[in-house]
Amino acid sequence: MLAKYEALFTECFPGASHLNTDYLTWLYRDNPAGTVVGFDAWEGDALAAHYVCVPVDAVLNGNPARLLLSLNTATAPAFQGKGLFTRLADATYQHAASHGFDAIYGVANANSTPGFIRKLGFDLLTPLDAKVGIGPLPMVDDTGSLRQQALFHRLWRRDALSWRLGSPARPYQLVRSGQRIAACTATGRAGIAAWAEPMLEAPLSESLPSPPTRIHLQLGLIPETMKVKGLRWFDIPDRFRASPLNLIFKPLQSGVSAPPRDAILFGQLDFDAF
């Protein structure tokens, strides 16, 4: 089956060479939070469309939550314009709700955001910040306060973190920067490393290398009350960004609500940006 998914992705996205069976095995089957949730559309033996969401352990509005990350979708050119993605998404969300998932989040670009909102009932929480800088992120060094202030963040248990760092498409390396633990990886642009500071379930005591000397790129969000002004981090102007990225959210259970925008801790590790 993974080979059929790879063939569909190759047909739909010729430049996305990382969507191969090795990557899909890692993403779809090996995730310690669970296998993907999704549906396919077929015409005979032909795979017409595919959609999956990835299970995530998180904290939502201060409470442990089982979420899904909306991620891979593709419709073969011959079957586009028939509403297959909407039908697969609806089936996925109903299945996920019946199996106890609390909500779904995703990151959508400017072109796809309106469809998620109008057709699939997502809420637009906020555009992601895009920053470049040197050293740790411009937020206070107080993990206890950060846990209280960040009402929405992915909960990185050790097994999940090890899995995420080992992505076949782009592995990350853990580093220690001052009091912070960060994960970094190459972006494909000389001298720029993707930089994320995940909320770890427990502190890491082992020795870690220092970060490479290069500019750091962060796509994400920091709770407003935890931000500090720093001379070494700068917002990237929209005109220099390929497309603004938006954090979107859809509750699946009654009583579940979207987190406030100014209390979200979010970064590259949380949505497979790099």
Secondary structure as UniProt FT lines:
FT   HELIX           2..12
FT   TURN            14..15
FT   TURN            17..18
FT   HELIX           21..28
FT   TURN            32..33
FT   STRAND          37..43
FT   TURN            44..45
FT   STRAND          46..60
FT   TURN            61..62
FT   STRAND          63..75
FT   HELIX           77..79
FT   TURN            80..81
FT   HELIX           84..98
FT   TURN            99..100
FT   STRAND          103..109
FT   TURN            110..112
FT   HELIX           113..120
FT   STRAND          123..127
FT   STRAND          129..133
FT   HELIX           143..149
FT   STRAND          152..154
FT   HELIX           158..165
FT   STRAND          173..177
FT   TURN            178..179
FT   STRAND          180..186
FT   TURN            190..191
FT   STRAND          192..196
FT   STRAND          215..221
FT   HELIX           224..226
FT   TURN            231..232
FT   STRAND          233..235
FT   HELIX           238..240
FT   STRAND          245..251
FT   TURN            254..255
FT   HELIX           261..263
FT   HELIX           268..270
FT   TURN            271..272
//
